[in-house]
Amino acid sequence: MASTQITPTRMELTKTKRKLVTAVKGHKLLKDKRDELMRQFLELVKENMELRLKVEAGIKAANQNFVIAKAGMDEVTLRTAFMAPKQEVNLEVGSKNVMSVNIPAFTTKTRTADANDIYSYGFAFTSGDLDDAVKSLADILPEMLRLAEIEKACQLMAAEIEKTRRRVNALEHVIIPEARRTIKYITMKLDENERSSQIRLMKVKDMMLEEAHKYSERA
């Protein structure tokens, strides 16, 4: 037992009691953190599932439009249409702190503000299906970035939840019980020492009284 290796003194008892108080407070704070992380994690998971369905549906629609456009256009015209893009999207990666977890935050900025610059070709030799495909991809881009942001956030939060859970379990099942056992052990030892001291004092008192009685008889 670990507590038997501790010197049973009042100073050690006070130190262990302070450690127990700190551990109990830390345990409560970590449990609150874990619960709040779980709440936000579940909200993100729900949003992730909904957004993934939306993104997959958008990509599927864009692919269908591209297939139809490719069927109605020759390969050379299709390749030429995308050779000189007008628009450019710059991605900036930041972060925000959520319960001590730094999750990514994506922001985008286009080279121009004109919405029609997503079309890098003239409309004379291309089909409307190609326009629909390009438009659907441009529309789904923000959701794709948000999906990537959420999925990374879920990974980071899941790791933090697991780490917090291990800390809570360590405090709850190891540190706090060990501190309580140590306090009990020291208290018992101090009580034993106090009783032993009282017994010794009583014996000394009896011896002194006996000596005093013998002295008075001789006198």
C-alpha positions as a Markdown table, in Angstrom:
| # | Residue | x | y | z |
|---|---|---|---|---|
| 1 | Met | 0.0 | 0.0 | 0.0 |
| 2 | Ala | 1.5 | 3.3 | -1.1 |
| 3 | Ser | 0.3 | 5.2 | 2.0 |
| 4 | Thr | 2.5 | 3.0 | 4.3 |
| 5 | Gln | 5.6 | 4.6 | 2.6 |
| 6 | Ile | 4.6 | 8.1 | 3.8 |
| 7 | Thr | 5.8 | 9.5 | 7.1 |
| 8 | Pro | 2.7 | 10.0 | 9.2 |
| 9 | Thr | 3.2 | 13.6 | 10.4 |
| 10 | Arg | 0.7 | 16.4 | 10.8 |
| 11 | Met | 2.5 | 18.4 | 8.1 |
| 12 | Glu | 2.1 | 15.5 | 5.7 |
| 13 | Leu | -1.6 | 15.2 | 6.7 |
| 14 | Thr | -2.1 | 18.9 | 5.9 |
| 15 | Lys | -0.3 | 18.5 | 2.6 |
| 16 | Thr | -2.4 | 15.5 | 1.5 |
| 17 | Lys | -5.6 | 17.2 | 2.5 |
| 18 | Arg | -4.7 | 20.2 | 0.3 |
| 19 | Lys | -3.9 | 17.8 | -2.5 |
| 20 | Leu | -7.3 | 16.1 | -2.1 |
| 21 | Val | -9.1 | 19.4 | -2.2 |
| 22 | Thr | -7.3 | 20.3 | -5.4 |
| 23 | Ala | -7.9 | 16.9 | -7.0 |
| 24 | Val | -11.6 | 17.1 | -6.2 |
| 25 | Lys | -11.9 | 20.6 | -7.7 |
| 26 | Gly | -9.9 | 19.5 | -10.7 |
| 27 | His | -12.1 | 16.5 | -11.1 |
| 28 | Lys | -15.2 | 18.6 | -11.2 |
| 29 | Leu | -13.7 | 21.1 | -13.7 |
| 30 | Leu | -12.5 | 18.3 | -16.0 |
| 31 | Lys | -15.9 | 16.5 | -15.8 |
| 32 | Asp | -17.6 | 19.8 | -16.8 |
| 33 | Lys | -15.1 | 20.3 | -19.6 |
| 34 | Arg | -15.7 | 16.7 | -20.8 |
| 35 | Asp | -19.5 | 17.1 | -20.8 |
| 36 | Glu | -19.3 | 20.4 | -22.7 |
| 37 | Leu | -16.9 | 19.0 | -25.2 |
| 38 | Met | -19.3 | 16.0 | -25.7 |
| 39 | Arg | -22.2 | 18.4 | -26.2 |
| 40 | Gln | -20.4 | 20.5 | -28.8 |
| 41 | Phe | -18.9 | 17.4 | -30.4 |
| 42 | Leu | -22.4 | 15.8 | -30.9 |
| 43 | Glu | -23.7 | 19.0 | -32.4 |
| 44 | Leu | -20.8 | 19.1 | -34.9 |
| 45 | Val | -21.3 | 15.4 | -35.7 |
| 46 | Lys | -24.9 | 16.1 | -36.5 |
| 47 | Glu | -24.0 | 19.1 | -38.7 |
| 48 | Asn | -21.3 | 17.0 | -40.3 |
| 49 | Met | -23.7 | 14.3 | -41.3 |
| 50 | Glu | -26.2 | 16.8 | -42.8 |
| 51 | Leu | -23.6 | 18.7 | -44.6 |
| 52 | Arg | -21.9 | 15.6 | -46.0 |
| 53 | Leu | -25.2 | 14.5 | -47.6 |
| 54 | Lys | -25.7 | 18.0 | -49.1 |
| 55 | Val | -22.1 | 18.1 | -50.5 |
| 56 | Glu | -22.4 | 14.6 | -51.9 |
| 57 | Ala | -25.7 | 15.5 | -53.6 |
| 58 | Gly | -24.1 | 18.6 | -55.0 |
| 59 | Ile | -21.1 | 16.8 | -56.3 |
| 60 | Lys | -23.3 | 14.1 | -57.8 |
| 61 | Ala | -25.4 | 16.7 | -59.6 |
| 62 | Ala | -22.2 | 18.5 | -60.9 |
| 63 | Asn | -20.8 | 15.2 | -62.2 |
| 64 | Gln | -24.1 | 14.4 | -64.0 |
| 65 | Asn | -24.0 | 17.8 | -65.6 |
| 66 | Phe | -20.4 | 17.4 | -66.7 |
| 67 | Val | -21.2 | 14.0 | -68.2 |
| 68 | Ile | -24.2 | 15.5 | -70.1 |
| 69 | Ala | -22.0 | 18.4 | -71.2 |
| 70 | Lys | -19.2 | 16.1 | -72.3 |
| 71 | Ala | -21.7 | 14.1 | -74.3 |
| 72 | Gly | -22.8 | 17.1 | -76.2 |
| 73 | Met | -19.4 | 18.7 | -76.8 |
| 74 | Asp | -16.2 | 17.5 | -78.4 |
| 75 | Glu | -13.2 | 16.8 | -76.2 |
| 76 | Val | -11.1 | 19.7 | -77.7 |
| 77 | Thr | -13.8 | 22.3 | -77.0 |
| 78 | Leu | -14.2 | 21.0 | -73.5 |
| 79 | Arg | -10.5 | 21.2 | -72.7 |
| 80 | Thr | -10.2 | 24.6 | -74.3 |
| 81 | Ala | -13.0 | 26.0 | -72.1 |
| 82 | Phe | -11.0 | 25.4 | -69.0 |
| 83 | Met | -7.5 | 26.4 | -70.2 |
| 84 | Ala | -7.6 | 30.0 | -69.0 |
| 85 | Pro | -9.6 | 30.4 | -65.8 |
| 86 | Lys | -10.7 | 33.9 | -64.8 |
| 87 | Gln | -11.5 | 33.3 | -61.2 |
| 88 | Glu | -9.1 | 32.3 | -58.3 |
| 89 | Val | -10.0 | 31.3 | -54.8 |
| 90 | Asn | -7.5 | 31.9 | -52.0 |
| 91 | Leu | -7.9 | 29.9 | -48.9 |
| 92 | Glu | -6.8 | 31.2 | -45.5 |
| 93 | Val | -6.5 | 28.8 | -42.6 |
| 94 | Gly | -7.0 | 30.2 | -39.1 |
| 95 | Ser | -8.0 | 28.7 | -35.8 |
| 96 | Lys | -10.5 | 29.3 | -33.0 |
| 97 | Asn | -10.3 | 28.0 | -29.4 |
| 98 | Val | -13.2 | 25.8 | -28.2 |
| 99 | Met | -12.7 | 24.5 | -24.7 |
| 100 | Ser | -8.9 | 24.5 | -25.0 |
| 101 | Val | -9.1 | 22.9 | -28.5 |
| 102 | Asn | -7.7 | 24.9 | -31.4 |
| 103 | Ile | -10.0 | 23.9 | -34.3 |
| 104 | Pro | -9.5 | 25.2 | -37.9 |
| 105 | Ala | -11.4 | 28.1 | -39.3 |
| 106 | Phe | -11.3 | 28.5 | -43.1 |
| 107 | Thr | -11.9 | 31.8 | -44.9 |
| 108 | Thr | -11.9 | 32.3 | -48.7 |
| 109 | Lys | -11.3 | 35.3 | -50.8 |
| 110 | Thr | -11.8 | 35.4 | -54.6 |
| 111 | Arg | -9.6 | 37.3 | -56.9 |
| 112 | Thr | -12.5 | 39.3 | -58.4 |
| 113 | Ala | -16.0 | 40.1 | -57.0 |
| 114 | Asp | -17.8 | 39.3 | -60.3 |
| 115 | Ala | -19.9 | 36.1 | -59.9 |
| 116 | Asn | -19.7 | 35.5 | -63.6 |
| 117 | Asp | -15.9 | 35.1 | -63.5 |
| 118 | Ile | -16.4 | 31.4 | -62.5 |
| 119 | Tyr | -17.0 | 30.8 | -66.2 |
| 120 | Ser | -13.6 | 30.8 | -68.0 |
| 121 | Tyr | -15.1 | 30.5 | -71.5 |
| 122 | Gly | -17.4 | 32.1 | -73.9 |
| 123 | Phe | -21.0 | 30.9 | -74.2 |
| 124 | Ala | -21.0 | 30.6 | -78.0 |
| 125 | Phe | -19.5 | 27.1 | -78.3 |
| 126 | Thr | -20.4 | 25.6 | -74.9 |
| 127 | Ser | -23.6 | 24.0 | -73.7 |
| 128 | Gly | -25.8 | 25.1 | -70.9 |
| 129 | Asp | -25.1 | 21.8 | -69.1 |
| 130 | Leu | -21.5 | 22.9 | -68.7 |
| 131 | Asp | -22.6 | 26.1 | -67.2 |
| 132 | Asp | -24.8 | 24.3 | -64.7 |
| 133 | Ala | -21.9 | 22.0 | -63.8 |
| 134 | Val | -19.6 | 24.9 | -63.1 |
| 135 | Lys | -22.2 | 26.8 | -61.2 |
| 136 | Ser | -23.1 | 23.8 | -59.1 |
| 137 | Leu | -19.4 | 23.2 | -58.2 |
| 138 | Ala | -19.0 | 26.9 | -57.3 |
| 139 | Asp | -22.1 | 26.8 | -55.1 |
| 140 | Ile | -21.0 | 23.7 | -53.3 |
| 141 | Leu | -17.5 | 25.0 | -52.6 |
| 142 | Pro | -18.3 | 26.8 | -49.3 |
| 143 | Glu | -20.1 | 23.7 | -48.0 |
| 144 | Met | -17.1 | 21.6 | -49.0 |
| 145 | Leu | -14.8 | 23.8 | -47.0 |
| 146 | Arg | -17.2 | 23.9 | -44.0 |
| 147 | Leu | -17.3 | 20.1 | -44.2 |
| 148 | Ala | -13.5 | 19.8 | -44.1 |
| 149 | Glu | -13.5 | 22.3 | -41.2 |
| 150 | Ile | -16.0 | 20.3 | -39.2 |
| 151 | Glu | -14.5 | 16.9 | -39.8 |
| 152 | Lys | -11.1 | 18.2 | -38.6 |
| 153 | Ala | -12.7 | 19.8 | -35.6 |
| 154 | Cys | -14.4 | 16.5 | -34.8 |
| 155 | Gln | -11.1 | 14.7 | -35.0 |
| 156 | Leu | -9.4 | 17.2 | -32.7 |
| 157 | Met | -12.3 | 17.3 | -30.2 |
| 158 | Ala | -12.6 | 13.5 | -30.1 |
| 159 | Ala | -8.9 | 13.3 | -29.2 |
| 160 | Glu | -9.4 | 16.0 | -26.5 |
| 161 | Ile | -12.5 | 14.2 | -25.1 |
| 162 | Glu | -10.5 | 11.0 | -24.8 |
| 163 | Lys | -7.6 | 12.8 | -23.1 |
| 164 | Thr | -10.0 | 14.5 | -20.7 |
| 165 | Arg | -11.8 | 11.2 | -20.0 |
| 166 | Arg | -8.5 | 9.6 | -19.1 |
| 167 | Arg | -7.7 | 12.4 | -16.7 |
| 168 | Val | -11.1 | 12.3 | -15.1 |
| 169 | Asn | -10.8 | 8.5 | -14.6 |
| 170 | Ala | -7.3 | 8.9 | -13.2 |
| 171 | Leu | -8.5 | 11.4 | -10.6 |
| 172 | Glu | -11.7 | 9.5 | -9.8 |
| 173 | His | -10.2 | 6.0 | -9.5 |
| 174 | Val | -6.6 | 6.6 | -8.6 |
| 175 | Ile | -5.5 | 10.0 | -7.2 |
| 176 | Ile | -8.6 | 10.9 | -5.1 |
| 177 | Pro | -9.0 | 7.4 | -3.5 |
| 178 | Glu | -5.2 | 7.2 | -2.9 |
| 179 | Ala | -5.3 | 10.6 | -1.2 |
| 180 | Arg | -8.2 | 9.6 | 1.0 |
| 181 | Arg | -6.5 | 6.3 | 1.9 |
| 182 | Thr | -3.3 | 8.3 | 2.8 |
| 183 | Ile | -5.3 | 10.7 | 5.0 |
| 184 | Lys | -6.9 | 7.8 | 6.7 |
| 185 | Tyr | -3.6 | 6.1 | 7.3 |
| 186 | Ile | -1.9 | 9.2 | 8.6 |
| 187 | Thr | -4.9 | 10.0 | 10.9 |
| 188 | Met | -4.8 | 6.4 | 12.3 |
| 189 | Lys | -1.1 | 6.6 | 12.9 |
| 190 | Leu | -1.3 | 10.0 | 14.6 |
| 191 | Asp | -4.1 | 8.7 | 16.8 |
| 192 | Glu | -2.1 | 5.7 | 17.7 |
| 193 | Asn | 0.9 | 7.8 | 18.5 |
| 194 | Glu | -1.3 | 10.1 | 20.6 |
| 195 | Arg | -2.8 | 7.2 | 22.5 |
| 196 | Ser | 0.7 | 5.8 | 23.1 |
| 197 | Ser | 1.9 | 9.1 | 24.4 |
| 198 | Gln | -1.1 | 9.4 | 26.7 |
| 199 | Ile | -0.4 | 5.9 | 28.0 |
| 200 | Arg | 3.2 | 6.7 | 28.6 |
| 201 | Leu | 2.3 | 9.9 | 30.4 |
| 202 | Met | -0.2 | 8.0 | 32.5 |
| 203 | Lys | 2.5 | 5.4 | 33.4 |
| 204 | Val | 4.9 | 8.2 | 34.3 |
| 205 | Lys | 2.3 | 9.9 | 36.4 |
| 206 | Asp | 1.6 | 6.6 | 38.2 |
| 207 | Met | 5.3 | 6.1 | 38.8 |
| 208 | Met | 5.7 | 9.6 | 40.1 |
| 209 | Leu | 2.7 | 9.2 | 42.4 |
| 210 | Glu | 4.0 | 5.9 | 43.6 |
| 211 | Glu | 7.4 | 7.4 | 44.3 |
| 212 | Ala | 5.8 | 10.3 | 46.1 |
| 213 | His | 3.7 | 7.9 | 48.2 |
| 214 | Lys | 6.8 | 5.8 | 49.2 |
| 215 | Tyr | 8.6 | 9.0 | 50.1 |
| 216 | Ser | 5.8 | 10.2 | 52.3 |
| 217 | Glu | 5.8 | 6.8 | 54.1 |
| 218 | Arg | 9.5 | 7.0 | 54.8 |
| 219 | Ala | 9.1 | 10.5 | 56.0 |
